[in-house]
Amino acid sequence: MKKNKILKILAVVLLILTTALITRILTVRTILGDASSYAKMNYLEDYVKENFLYNKEIKQKDLEAGKLKGLVAGLGDPYSEYLTKEELTSLNEQTSGKFQGIGVIISPNEDGTVTVVSPVKGSPAEEAGLESGDKILKIDGKDFNAEKINEASKAIRGKAGTEVKLLVLKSKNNETKEISVKRAEVKLDSVISDRIGDFGYIGVIMFDEETGSDFKVALDKLTNDGVKGIILDLRGDPGGVIDGAVEIGDAILPKGTFVTLKDNKDEIVTEYKLDENYNDINMVVLVNEGSASASEILAGAIKDLKRAPLVGQKTFGKGIVQTVSKFPGGDGIKLTTAEYFTPSGKSIHKIGIEPDYKVDLPEDIKGIGIDYKDTDTQLQKAIELLKENSNK
């Protein structure tokens, strides 16, 4: 009898607690009703400030940035984001070609991970073994995901000489590996050039504001030196400023359409045209899974216009364009505003571009490019094709 009485008392207490919880929820609903999003946002801000356990640590600027980031994040597009003043400055550094860090291009992946698009050639990241497709799970012991891409970028960067520890899920064997990388002053010389015997080699690392003009200088020099052909290496090139790709296209492609950009109404917003003046020297183009965005625009035009064969692996598959707008306060937004189409009208977004000659690299290869020509099977294939074309 006494036990039943205790159980009844507990039941009443639980009922009261449950009723109290429901009452609080109903109260919130009553207060808000069908209020506007603006009213809800104001209520949420006040509610958080009043009840958040660590409210003394709240910074108003972080709340304001969070609101704006949340709005853009609601689009579900990993390439669109609100940028704080610091983040926009960082983005501008990338396009200018100088920063301190490890030299790795990362992107939010649709699987929710922070994914390596490509390490910068010759950078600490490349020397440490980071490769396109690797997933960065932790930075200095802290978890990061696609939603925290800017925080991840900031955590990876740092003063030259300091070290950062990364927990990486390797794309080749799906195994985790901890990698320590020493930061350095990374100078993105976006174009490198050299000779391989009778042929010229031009590697485009990324597209920044100087890439187009630097490429034309390298191309003219090699042509005047009498090379019999050019190897254009776009492997590991994550893209960048589209104008650089257009300038290179204008230098090596015949008259026609280079790329077409269409907006959300399927209307053409920009169509880049090529004139009749171009260097028609024999050429082979190298691409891989790290070739993305602007480098894919260039590779797609080269393939569609049958200017040169593509050698390597299928490209990354980023066929959309982001526009960066700066606000008066120094912050801004990076928003996906257009999809691009190759000269034949193809969209390659989430598809990529297939090479004309698919060539695998040795599993134990230490690097790619002119310094590794003895083991770089893709580069070797490009040389072979140039020799064949030279003998015709």
KETIVEX-66160 format. One record per residue (C-alpha): x, y, z; residue number from 1; residue in three letters. Coordinates in nm, 2 decimals, padded with zeros to 4 digits. Layout:
% KETIVEX-66160
@px->X; py->Y; pz->Z; seq->NUM; type->ALA .
...
END
This chain:
% KETIVEX-66160
@px->00.00; py->00.00; pz->00.00; seq->1; type->MET .
@px->00.28; py->00.24; pz->00.09; seq->2; type->LYS .
@px->00.47; py->00.14; pz->-00.23; seq->3; type->LYS .
@px->00.16; py->00.22; pz->-00.44; seq->4; type->ASN .
@px->00.13; py->00.56; pz->-00.27; seq->5; type->LYS .
@px->00.49; py->00.64; pz->-00.35; seq->6; type->ILE .
@px->00.44; py->00.54; pz->-00.71; seq->7; type->LEU .
@px->00.13; py->00.77; pz->-00.73; seq->8; type->LYS .
@px->00.33; py->01.06; pz->-00.59; seq->9; type->ILE .
@px->00.61; py->01.00; pz->-00.85; seq->10; type->LEU .
@px->00.35; py->00.98; pz->-01.12; seq->11; type->ALA .
@px->00.20; py->01.32; pz->-01.02; seq->12; type->VAL .
@px->00.55; py->01.48; pz->-01.00; seq->13; type->VAL .
@px->00.63; py->01.35; pz->-01.35; seq->14; type->LEU .
@px->00.29; py->01.47; pz->-01.47; seq->15; type->LEU .
@px->00.36; py->01.82; pz->-01.33; seq->16; type->ILE .
@px->00.71; py->01.82; pz->-01.48; seq->17; type->LEU .
@px->00.58; py->01.71; pz->-01.82; seq->18; type->THR .
@px->00.30; py->01.97; pz->-01.80; seq->19; type->THR .
@px->00.55; py->02.24; pz->-01.71; seq->20; type->ALA .
@px->00.76; py->02.14; pz->-02.02; seq->21; type->LEU .
@px->00.46; py->02.14; pz->-02.25; seq->22; type->ILE .
@px->00.34; py->02.47; pz->-02.10; seq->23; type->THR .
@px->00.68; py->02.63; pz->-02.18; seq->24; type->ARG .
@px->00.67; py->02.50; pz->-02.53; seq->25; type->ILE .
@px->00.32; py->02.62; pz->-02.58; seq->26; type->LEU .
@px->00.41; py->02.96; pz->-02.43; seq->27; type->THR .
@px->00.68; py->03.00; pz->-02.69; seq->28; type->VAL .
@px->00.44; py->02.91; pz->-02.97; seq->29; type->ARG .
@px->00.18; py->03.15; pz->-02.83; seq->30; type->THR .
@px->00.44; py->03.44; pz->-02.81; seq->31; type->ILE .
@px->00.56; py->03.38; pz->-03.17; seq->32; type->LEU .
@px->00.25; py->03.26; pz->-03.33; seq->33; type->GLY .
@px->00.28; py->03.33; pz->-03.71; seq->34; type->ASP .
@px->00.53; py->03.60; pz->-03.65; seq->35; type->ALA .
@px->00.77; py->03.70; pz->-03.92; seq->36; type->SER .
@px->01.12; py->03.55; pz->-03.95; seq->37; type->SER .
@px->01.26; py->03.88; pz->-03.84; seq->38; type->TYR .
@px->01.05; py->03.87; pz->-03.52; seq->39; type->ALA .
@px->01.16; py->03.51; pz->-03.46; seq->40; type->LYS .
@px->01.52; py->03.60; pz->-03.51; seq->41; type->MET .
@px->01.50; py->03.88; pz->-03.25; seq->42; type->ASN .
@px->01.33; py->03.65; pz->-03.01; seq->43; type->TYR .
@px->01.59; py->03.38; pz->-03.06; seq->44; type->LEU .
@px->01.87; py->03.62; pz->-03.00; seq->45; type->GLU .
@px->01.72; py->03.74; pz->-02.68; seq->46; type->ASP .
@px->01.64; py->03.39; pz->-02.57; seq->47; type->TYR .
@px->02.00; py->03.27; pz->-02.64; seq->48; type->VAL .
@px->02.16; py->03.57; pz->-02.45; seq->49; type->LYS .
@px->01.93; py->03.51; pz->-02.15; seq->50; type->GLU .
@px->01.95; py->03.13; pz->-02.13; seq->51; type->ASN .
@px->02.27; py->03.00; pz->-02.30; seq->52; type->PHE .
@px->02.49; py->02.83; pz->-02.03; seq->53; type->LEU .
@px->02.80; py->03.02; pz->-02.15; seq->54; type->TYR .
@px->02.63; py->03.35; pz->-02.23; seq->55; type->ASN .
@px->02.92; py->03.55; pz->-02.08; seq->56; type->LYS .
@px->03.14; py->03.42; pz->-02.37; seq->57; type->GLU .
@px->02.89; py->03.54; pz->-02.64; seq->58; type->ILE .
@px->03.03; py->03.81; pz->-02.87; seq->59; type->LYS .
@px->02.77; py->04.01; pz->-03.06; seq->60; type->GLN .
@px->02.98; py->04.01; pz->-03.38; seq->61; type->LYS .
@px->02.98; py->03.63; pz->-03.38; seq->62; type->ASP .
@px->02.60; py->03.62; pz->-03.34; seq->63; type->LEU .
@px->02.56; py->03.87; pz->-03.63; seq->64; type->GLU .
@px->02.80; py->03.67; pz->-03.85; seq->65; type->ALA .
@px->02.62; py->03.35; pz->-03.75; seq->66; type->GLY .
@px->02.29; py->03.49; pz->-03.87; seq->67; type->LYS .
@px->02.43; py->03.57; pz->-04.21; seq->68; type->LEU .
@px->02.62; py->03.24; pz->-04.24; seq->69; type->LYS .
@px->02.31; py->03.05; pz->-04.15; seq->70; type->GLY .
@px->02.10; py->03.23; pz->-04.42; seq->71; type->LEU .
@px->02.35; py->03.13; pz->-04.69; seq->72; type->VAL .
@px->02.41; py->02.78; pz->-04.55; seq->73; type->ALA .
@px->02.03; py->02.72; pz->-04.58; seq->74; type->GLY .
@px->02.09; py->02.71; pz->-04.96; seq->75; type->LEU .
@px->02.26; py->02.37; pz->-04.92; seq->76; type->GLY .
@px->02.54; py->02.48; pz->-05.16; seq->77; type->ASP .
@px->02.89; py->02.40; pz->-05.04; seq->78; type->PRO .
@px->03.04; py->02.67; pz->-05.26; seq->79; type->TYR .
@px->02.82; py->02.96; pz->-05.14; seq->80; type->SER .
@px->02.90; py->03.13; pz->-04.81; seq->81; type->GLU .
@px->02.89; py->03.45; pz->-04.62; seq->82; type->TYR .
@px->03.24; py->03.58; pz->-04.56; seq->83; type->LEU .
@px->03.35; py->03.78; pz->-04.26; seq->84; type->THR .
@px->03.60; py->04.06; pz->-04.33; seq->85; type->LYS .
@px->03.89; py->03.83; pz->-04.23; seq->86; type->GLU .
@px->03.76; py->03.55; pz->-04.45; seq->87; type->GLU .
@px->03.72; py->03.78; pz->-04.75; seq->88; type->LEU .
@px->04.08; py->03.91; pz->-04.70; seq->89; type->THR .
@px->04.20; py->03.55; pz->-04.69; seq->90; type->SER .
@px->04.02; py->03.48; pz->-05.02; seq->91; type->LEU .
@px->04.17; py->03.78; pz->-05.18; seq->92; type->ASN .
@px->04.52; py->03.66; pz->-05.07; seq->93; type->GLU .
@px->04.46; py->03.34; pz->-05.26; seq->94; type->GLN .
@px->04.38; py->03.52; pz->-05.58; seq->95; type->THR .
@px->04.69; py->03.74; pz->-05.53; seq->96; type->SER .
@px->04.91; py->03.44; pz->-05.49; seq->97; type->GLY .
@px->05.08; py->03.49; pz->-05.14; seq->98; type->LYS .
@px->04.99; py->03.35; pz->-04.80; seq->99; type->PHE .
@px->05.14; py->03.17; pz->-04.50; seq->100; type->GLN .
@px->05.03; py->02.81; pz->-04.44; seq->101; type->GLY .
@px->05.09; py->02.47; pz->-04.58; seq->102; type->ILE .
@px->04.98; py->02.52; pz->-04.94; seq->103; type->GLY .
@px->04.67; py->02.31; pz->-04.98; seq->104; type->VAL .
@px->04.34; py->02.39; pz->-05.16; seq->105; type->ILE .
@px->04.04; py->02.25; pz->-04.96; seq->106; type->ILE .
@px->03.67; py->02.24; pz->-05.05; seq->107; type->SER .
@px->03.35; py->02.15; pz->-04.86; seq->108; type->PRO .
@px->03.24; py->01.81; pz->-05.01; seq->109; type->ASN .
@px->02.88; py->01.70; pz->-05.04; seq->110; type->GLU .
@px->02.95; py->01.41; pz->-04.81; seq->111; type->ASP .
@px->03.01; py->01.67; pz->-04.54; seq->112; type->GLY .
@px->03.39; py->01.65; pz->-04.52; seq->113; type->THR .
@px->03.67; py->01.89; pz->-04.57; seq->114; type->VAL .
@px->03.83; py->01.76; pz->-04.88; seq->115; type->THR .
@px->04.16; py->01.83; pz->-05.05; seq->116; type->VAL .
@px->04.12; py->01.96; pz->-05.40; seq->117; type->VAL .
@px->04.49; py->01.96; pz->-05.45; seq->118; type->SER .
@px->04.81; py->02.05; pz->-05.27; seq->119; type->PRO .
@px->05.01; py->02.34; pz->-05.43; seq->120; type->VAL .
@px->05.30; py->02.21; pz->-05.63; seq->121; type->LYS .
@px->05.62; py->02.23; pz->-05.43; seq->122; type->GLY .
@px->05.44; py->02.32; pz->-05.11; seq->123; type->SER .
@px->05.48; py->02.17; pz->-04.76; seq->124; type->PRO .
@px->05.14; py->02.00; pz->-04.81; seq->125; type->ALA .
@px->05.26; py->01.82; pz->-05.12; seq->126; type->GLU .
@px->05.59; py->01.72; pz->-04.96; seq->127; type->GLU .
@px->05.40; py->01.58; pz->-04.66; seq->128; type->ALA .
@px->05.20; py->01.35; pz->-04.89; seq->129; type->GLY .
@px->04.86; py->01.52; pz->-04.91; seq->130; type->LEU .
@px->04.67; py->01.43; pz->-05.23; seq->131; type->GLU .
@px->04.36; py->01.52; pz->-05.41; seq->132; type->SER .
@px->04.06; py->01.35; pz->-05.26; seq->133; type->GLY .
@px->04.20; py->01.31; pz->-04.91; seq->134; type->ASP .
@px->03.96; py->01.40; pz->-04.63; seq->135; type->LYS .
@px->04.09; py->01.62; pz->-04.35; seq->136; type->ILE .
@px->03.91; py->01.50; pz->-04.04; seq->137; type->LEU .
@px->04.09; py->01.68; pz->-03.76; seq->138; type->LYS .
@px->04.33; py->01.98; pz->-03.73; seq->139; type->ILE .
@px->04.54; py->01.98; pz->-03.42; seq->140; type->ASP .
@px->04.31; py->01.73; pz->-03.26; seq->141; type->GLY .
@px->03.99; py->01.93; pz->-03.33; seq->142; type->LYS .
@px->03.71; py->01.79; pz->-03.55; seq->143; type->ASP .
@px->03.62; py->01.98; pz->-03.87; seq->144; type->PHE .
@px->03.35; py->01.92; pz->-04.13; seq->145; type->ASN .
@px->03.22; py->02.09; pz->-04.44; seq->146; type->ALA .
@px->03.01; py->02.34; pz->-04.25; seq->147; type->GLU .
@px->03.33; py->02.46; pz->-04.08; seq->148; type->LYS .
@px->03.54; py->02.50; pz->-04.39; seq->149; type->ILE .
@px->03.64; py->02.86; pz->-04.32; seq->150; type->ASN .
@px->03.74; py->02.77; pz->-03.96; seq->151; type->GLU .
@px->03.94; py->02.47; pz->-04.11; seq->152; type->ALA .
@px->04.12; py->02.70; pz->-04.35; seq->153; type->SER .
@px->04.20; py->02.94; pz->-04.07; seq->154; type->LYS .
@px->04.33; py->02.66; pz->-03.85; seq->155; type->ALA .
@px->04.55; py->02.52; pz->-04.12; seq->156; type->ILE .
@px->04.71; py->02.86; pz->-04.19; seq->157; type->ARG .
@px->04.95; py->03.02; pz->-03.95; seq->158; type->GLY .
@px->05.29; py->03.17; pz->-03.90; seq->159; type->LYS .
@px->05.57; py->03.03; pz->-04.11; seq->160; type->ALA .
@px->05.78; py->02.78; pz->-03.91; seq->161; type->GLY .
@px->05.50; py->02.66; pz->-03.69; seq->162; type->THR .
@px->05.36; py->02.31; pz->-03.72; seq->163; type->GLU .
@px->05.00; py->02.18; pz->-03.78; seq->164; type->VAL .
@px->04.89; py->01.82; pz->-03.72; seq->165; type->LYS .
@px->04.62; py->01.68; pz->-03.95; seq->166; type->LEU .
@px->04.42; py->01.36; pz->-03.92; seq->167; type->LEU .
@px->04.36; py->01.26; pz->-04.28; seq->168; type->VAL .
@px->04.14; py->00.99; pz->-04.44; seq->169; type->LEU .
@px->04.35; py->00.89; pz->-04.74; seq->170; type->LYS .
@px->04.16; py->00.86; pz->-05.07; seq->171; type->SER .
@px->04.37; py->00.57; pz->-05.21; seq->172; type->LYS .
@px->04.33; py->00.32; pz->-04.93; seq->173; type->ASN .
@px->04.05; py->00.47; pz->-04.71; seq->174; type->ASN .
@px->04.28; py->00.45; pz->-04.41; seq->175; type->GLU .
@px->04.34; py->00.73; pz->-04.16; seq->176; type->THR .
@px->04.68; py->00.88; pz->-04.12; seq->177; type->LYS .
@px->04.82; py->01.15; pz->-03.89; seq->178; type->GLU .
@px->05.04; py->01.40; pz->-04.08; seq->179; type->ILE .
@px->05.25; py->01.68; pz->-03.93; seq->180; type->SER .
@px->05.32; py->01.97; pz->-04.17; seq->181; type->VAL .
@px->05.54; py->02.27; pz->-04.10; seq->182; type->LYS .
@px->05.39; py->02.60; pz->-04.23; seq->183; type->ARG .
@px->05.59; py->02.82; pz->-04.46; seq->184; type->ALA .
@px->05.55; py->03.13; pz->-04.67; seq->185; type->GLU .
@px->05.37; py->03.00; pz->-04.97; seq->186; type->VAL .
@px->05.42; py->03.19; pz->-05.29; seq->187; type->LYS .
@px->05.20; py->03.07; pz->-05.57; seq->188; type->LEU .
@px->05.40; py->03.11; pz->-05.88; seq->189; type->ASP .
@px->05.09; py->03.02; pz->-06.08; seq->190; type->SER .
@px->05.29; py->02.93; pz->-06.40; seq->191; type->VAL .
@px->05.61; py->02.73; pz->-06.41; seq->192; type->ILE .
@px->05.80; py->02.65; pz->-06.74; seq->193; type->SER .
@px->06.10; py->02.45; pz->-06.85; seq->194; type->ASP .
@px->06.22; py->02.22; pz->-07.13; seq->195; type->ARG .
@px->06.21; py->01.85; pz->-07.17; seq->196; type->ILE .
@px->06.45; py->01.78; pz->-07.46; seq->197; type->GLY .
@px->06.29; py->01.92; pz->-07.78; seq->198; type->ASP .
@px->05.96; py->02.00; pz->-07.60; seq->199; type->PHE .
@px->05.84; py->02.28; pz->-07.37; seq->200; type->GLY .
@px->05.67; py->02.22; pz->-07.04; seq->201; type->TYR .
@px->05.42; py->02.47; pz->-06.89; seq->202; type->ILE .
@px->05.25; py->02.39; pz->-06.56; seq->203; type->GLY .
@px->04.96; py->02.60; pz->-06.44; seq->204; type->VAL .
@px->04.93; py->02.56; pz->-06.07; seq->205; type->ILE .
@px->04.62; py->02.78; pz->-06.02; seq->206; type->MET .
@px->04.45; py->03.08; pz->-06.18; seq->207; type->PHE .
@px->04.52; py->03.41; pz->-06.02; seq->208; type->ASP .
@px->04.53; py->03.76; pz->-06.15; seq->209; type->GLU .
@px->04.87; py->03.72; pz->-06.32; seq->210; type->GLU .
@px->04.83; py->03.37; pz->-06.46; seq->211; type->THR .
@px->04.72; py->03.47; pz->-06.81; seq->212; type->GLY .
@px->05.00; py->03.71; pz->-06.88; seq->213; type->SER .
@px->05.26; py->03.48; pz->-06.71; seq->214; type->ASP .
@px->05.15; py->03.19; pz->-06.94; seq->215; type->PHE .
@px->05.18; py->03.40; pz->-07.25; seq->216; type->LYS .
@px->05.53; py->03.51; pz->-07.16; seq->217; type->VAL .
@px->05.63; py->03.14; pz->-07.10; seq->218; type->ALA .
@px->05.47; py->03.03; pz->-07.42; seq->219; type->LEU .
@px->05.63; py->03.30; pz->-07.63; seq->220; type->ASP .
@px->05.98; py->03.22; pz->-07.48; seq->221; type->LYS .
@px->05.95; py->02.85; pz->-07.55; seq->222; type->LEU .
@px->05.82; py->02.90; pz->-07.90; seq->223; type->THR .
@px->06.10; py->03.14; pz->-07.98; seq->224; type->ASN .
@px->06.35; py->02.89; pz->-07.84; seq->225; type->ASP .
@px->06.23; py->02.65; pz->-08.11; seq->226; type->GLY .
@px->06.06; py->02.38; pz->-07.91; seq->227; type->VAL .
@px->05.87; py->02.12; pz->-08.12; seq->228; type->LYS .
@px->05.57; py->02.11; pz->-07.89; seq->229; type->GLY .
@px->05.42; py->02.21; pz->-07.56; seq->230; type->ILE .
@px->05.30; py->02.00; pz->-07.26; seq->231; type->ILE .
@px->05.04; py->02.20; pz->-07.07; seq->232; type->LEU .
@px->05.01; py->02.05; pz->-06.72; seq->233; type->ASP .
@px->04.68; py->02.13; pz->-06.55; seq->234; type->LEU .
@px->04.70; py->01.85; pz->-06.30; seq->235; type->ARG .
@px->04.62; py->01.95; pz->-05.94; seq->236; type->GLY .
@px->04.50; py->02.30; pz->-06.06; seq->237; type->ASP .
@px->04.20; py->02.38; pz->-05.85; seq->238; type->PRO .
@px->04.09; py->02.68; pz->-06.06; seq->239; type->GLY .
@px->04.06; py->03.04; pz->-05.95; seq->240; type->GLY .
@px->04.01; py->03.35; pz->-06.15; seq->241; type->VAL .
@px->03.83; py->03.27; pz->-06.47; seq->242; type->ILE .
@px->03.99; py->03.56; pz->-06.66; seq->243; type->ASP .
@px->04.32; py->03.37; pz->-06.65; seq->244; type->GLY .
@px->04.17; py->03.07; pz->-06.82; seq->245; type->ALA .
@px->04.02; py->03.30; pz->-07.09; seq->246; type->VAL .
@px->04.36; py->03.46; pz->-07.16; seq->247; type->GLU .
@px->04.53; py->03.12; pz->-07.19; seq->248; type->ILE .
@px->04.25; py->03.00; pz->-07.42; seq->249; type->GLY .
@px->04.28; py->03.31; pz->-07.64; seq->250; type->ASP .
@px->04.65; py->03.24; pz->-07.67; seq->251; type->ALA .
@px->04.63; py->02.87; pz->-07.78; seq->252; type->ILE .
@px->04.28; py->02.82; pz->-07.93; seq->253; type->LEU .
@px->04.12; py->02.91; pz->-08.27; seq->254; type->PRO .
@px->03.84; py->03.15; pz->-08.32; seq->255; type->LYS .
@px->03.51; py->03.04; pz->-08.16; seq->256; type->GLY .
@px->03.33; py->03.02; pz->-07.83; seq->257; type->THR .
@px->03.55; py->02.95; pz->-07.53; seq->258; type->PHE .
@px->03.28; py->02.91; pz->-07.25; seq->259; type->VAL .
@px->02.92; py->03.01; pz->-07.19; seq->260; type->THR .
@px->02.78; py->03.10; pz->-06.85; seq->261; type->LEU .
@px->02.41; py->03.07; pz->-06.78; seq->262; type->LYS .
@px->02.22; py->03.19; pz->-06.48; seq->263; type->ASP .
@px->01.92; py->03.05; pz->-06.28; seq->264; type->ASN .
@px->01.68; py->03.15; pz->-06.56; seq->265; type->LYS .
@px->01.89; py->02.95; pz->-06.81; seq->266; type->ASP .
@px->01.98; py->03.28; pz->-06.98; seq->267; type->GLU .
@px->02.33; py->03.35; pz->-07.10; seq->268; type->ILE .
@px->02.50; py->03.60; pz->-06.87; seq->269; type->VAL .
@px->02.84; py->03.58; pz->-07.02; seq->270; type->THR .
@px->02.99; py->03.42; pz->-07.34; seq->271; type->GLU .
@px->03.36; py->03.44; pz->-07.38; seq->272; type->TYR .
@px->03.48; py->03.45; pz->-07.74; seq->273; type->LYS .
@px->03.82; py->03.37; pz->-07.90; seq->274; type->LEU .
@px->03.97; py->03.57; pz->-08.18; seq->275; type->ASP .
@px->04.15; py->03.42; pz->-08.48; seq->276; type->GLU .
@px->04.50; py->03.49; pz->-08.36; seq->277; type->ASN .
@px->04.66; py->03.20; pz->-08.17; seq->278; type->TYR .
@px->04.97; py->02.99; pz->-08.13; seq->279; type->ASN .
@px->04.91; py->02.66; pz->-08.31; seq->280; type->ASP .
@px->05.22; py->02.48; pz->-08.18; seq->281; type->ILE .
@px->05.17; py->02.10; pz->-08.12; seq->282; type->ASN .
@px->05.03; py->02.05; pz->-07.77; seq->283; type->MET .
@px->04.93; py->01.78; pz->-07.52; seq->284; type->VAL .
@px->04.73; py->01.86; pz->-07.20; seq->285; type->VAL .
@px->04.77; py->01.68; pz->-06.87; seq->286; type->LEU .
@px->04.46; py->01.66; pz->-06.64; seq->287; type->VAL .
@px->04.37; py->01.46; pz->-06.33; seq->288; type->ASN .
@px->04.11; py->01.45; pz->-06.05; seq->289; type->GLU .
@px->04.26; py->01.76; pz->-05.90; seq->290; type->GLY .
@px->04.19; py->01.97; pz->-06.21; seq->291; type->SER .
@px->03.88; py->02.17; pz->-06.12; seq->292; type->ALA .
@px->03.68; py->02.48; pz->-06.21; seq->293; type->SER .
@px->03.88; py->02.72; pz->-06.43; seq->294; type->ALA .
@px->04.12; py->02.45; pz->-06.53; seq->295; type->SER .
@px->03.83; py->02.24; pz->-06.64; seq->296; type->GLU .
@px->03.69; py->02.53; pz->-06.84; seq->297; type->ILE .
@px->04.02; py->02.54; pz->-07.03; seq->298; type->LEU .
@px->04.05; py->02.17; pz->-07.07; seq->299; type->ALA .
@px->03.69; py->02.14; pz->-07.19; seq->300; type->GLY .
@px->03.74; py->02.41; pz->-07.46; seq->301; type->ALA .
@px->04.07; py->02.24; pz->-07.57; seq->302; type->ILE .
@px->03.89; py->01.91; pz->-07.60; seq->303; type->LYS .
@px->03.57; py->02.04; pz->-07.77; seq->304; type->ASP .
@px->03.77; py->02.24; pz->-08.02; seq->305; type->LEU .
@px->04.00; py->01.94; pz->-08.09; seq->306; type->LYS .
@px->04.31; py->02.15; pz->-08.02; seq->307; type->ARG .
@px->04.51; py->01.89; pz->-07.83; seq->308; type->ALA .
@px->04.46; py->01.55; pz->-07.67; seq->309; type->PRO .
@px->04.40; py->01.52; pz->-07.29; seq->310; type->LEU .
@px->04.61; py->01.27; pz->-07.10; seq->311; type->VAL .
@px->04.56; py->01.15; pz->-06.74; seq->312; type->GLY .
@px->04.25; py->01.10; pz->-06.53; seq->313; type->GLN .
@px->03.90; py->01.24; pz->-06.52; seq->314; type->LYS .
@px->03.88; py->01.59; pz->-06.38; seq->315; type->THR .
@px->03.71; py->01.70; pz->-06.06; seq->316; type->PHE .
@px->03.37; py->01.80; pz->-06.20; seq->317; type->GLY .
@px->03.31; py->02.16; pz->-06.07; seq->318; type->LYS .
@px->03.11; py->02.33; pz->-06.34; seq->319; type->GLY .
@px->02.96; py->02.62; pz->-06.15; seq->320; type->ILE .
@px->03.08; py->02.98; pz->-06.10; seq->321; type->VAL .
@px->03.09; py->03.18; pz->-05.78; seq->322; type->GLN .
@px->03.06; py->03.56; pz->-05.77; seq->323; type->THR .
@px->03.22; py->03.74; pz->-05.48; seq->324; type->VAL .
@px->03.05; py->04.06; pz->-05.36; seq->325; type->SER .
@px->03.20; py->04.29; pz->-05.10; seq->326; type->LYS .
@px->02.99; py->04.48; pz->-04.85; seq->327; type->PHE .
@px->03.07; py->04.83; pz->-04.73; seq->328; type->PRO .
@px->03.20; py->04.70; pz->-04.39; seq->329; type->GLY .
@px->03.46; py->04.47; pz->-04.56; seq->330; type->GLY .
@px->03.27; py->04.15; pz->-04.53; seq->331; type->ASP .
@px->03.09; py->03.99; pz->-04.83; seq->332; type->GLY .
@px->02.93; py->03.69; pz->-04.99; seq->333; type->ILE .
@px->03.05; py->03.42; pz->-05.23; seq->334; type->LYS .
@px->02.75; py->03.30; pz->-05.42; seq->335; type->LEU .
@px->02.70; py->03.04; pz->-05.69; seq->336; type->THR .
@px->02.55; py->03.25; pz->-05.97; seq->337; type->THR .
@px->02.61; py->03.06; pz->-06.29; seq->338; type->ALA .
@px->02.68; py->02.73; pz->-06.45; seq->339; type->GLU .
@px->02.93; py->02.70; pz->-06.73; seq->340; type->TYR .
@px->02.90; py->02.51; pz->-07.06; seq->341; type->PHE .
@px->03.19; py->02.40; pz->-07.29; seq->342; type->THR .
@px->03.19; py->02.51; pz->-07.65; seq->343; type->PRO .
@px->02.98; py->02.21; pz->-07.75; seq->344; type->SER .
@px->02.72; py->02.30; pz->-07.49; seq->345; type->GLY .
@px->02.81; py->02.04; pz->-07.23; seq->346; type->LYS .
@px->02.78; py->02.08; pz->-06.86; seq->347; type->SER .
@px->03.05; py->01.90; pz->-06.66; seq->348; type->ILE .
@px->02.93; py->01.97; pz->-06.31; seq->349; type->HIS .
@px->02.95; py->01.66; pz->-06.09; seq->350; type->LYS .
@px->03.06; py->01.48; pz->-06.41; seq->351; type->ILE .
@px->03.41; py->01.59; pz->-06.50; seq->352; type->GLY .
@px->03.60; py->01.57; pz->-06.83; seq->353; type->ILE .
@px->03.73; py->01.23; pz->-06.95; seq->354; type->GLU .
@px->04.08; py->01.24; pz->-07.09; seq->355; type->PRO .
@px->04.14; py->01.11; pz->-07.44; seq->356; type->ASP .
@px->04.41; py->00.89; pz->-07.30; seq->357; type->TYR .
@px->04.35; py->00.75; pz->-06.95; seq->358; type->LYS .
@px->04.69; py->00.68; pz->-06.78; seq->359; type->VAL .
@px->04.74; py->00.57; pz->-06.42; seq->360; type->ASP .
@px->05.03; py->00.68; pz->-06.21; seq->361; type->LEU .
@px->05.24; py->00.43; pz->-06.01; seq->362; type->PRO .
@px->05.11; py->00.38; pz->-05.66; seq->363; type->GLU .
@px->05.45; py->00.45; pz->-05.51; seq->364; type->ASP .
@px->05.51; py->00.77; pz->-05.71; seq->365; type->ILE .
@px->05.67; py->01.05; pz->-05.50; seq->366; type->LYS .
@px->05.54; py->01.34; pz->-05.71; seq->367; type->GLY .
@px->05.44; py->01.46; pz->-06.06; seq->368; type->ILE .
@px->05.58; py->01.70; pz->-06.31; seq->369; type->GLY .
@px->05.91; py->01.77; pz->-06.47; seq->370; type->ILE .
@px->06.11; py->01.68; pz->-06.16; seq->371; type->ASP .
@px->05.96; py->01.33; pz->-06.16; seq->372; type->TYR .
@px->05.96; py->01.26; pz->-06.53; seq->373; type->LYS .
@px->06.13; py->00.92; pz->-06.48; seq->374; type->ASP .
@px->05.83; py->00.79; pz->-06.29; seq->375; type->THR .
@px->05.55; py->01.02; pz->-06.41; seq->376; type->ASP .
@px->05.38; py->00.79; pz->-06.65; seq->377; type->THR .
@px->05.12; py->01.06; pz->-06.75; seq->378; type->GLN .
@px->05.40; py->01.30; pz->-06.85; seq->379; type->LEU .
@px->05.58; py->01.02; pz->-07.03; seq->380; type->GLN .
@px->05.26; py->00.95; pz->-07.24; seq->381; type->LYS .
@px->05.24; py->01.32; pz->-07.32; seq->382; type->ALA .
@px->05.60; py->01.32; pz->-07.45; seq->383; type->ILE .
@px->05.53; py->01.01; pz->-07.65; seq->384; type->GLU .
@px->05.23; py->01.17; pz->-07.82; seq->385; type->LEU .
@px->05.43; py->01.49; pz->-07.90; seq->386; type->LEU .
@px->05.70; py->01.28; pz->-08.06; seq->387; type->LYS .
@px->05.44; py->01.10; pz->-08.27; seq->388; type->GLU .
@px->05.28; py->01.43; pz->-08.39; seq->389; type->ASN .
@px->05.63; py->01.58; pz->-08.46; seq->390; type->SER .
@px->05.71; py->01.30; pz->-08.69; seq->391; type->ASN .
@px->05.40; py->01.33; pz->-08.90; seq->392; type->LYS .
END
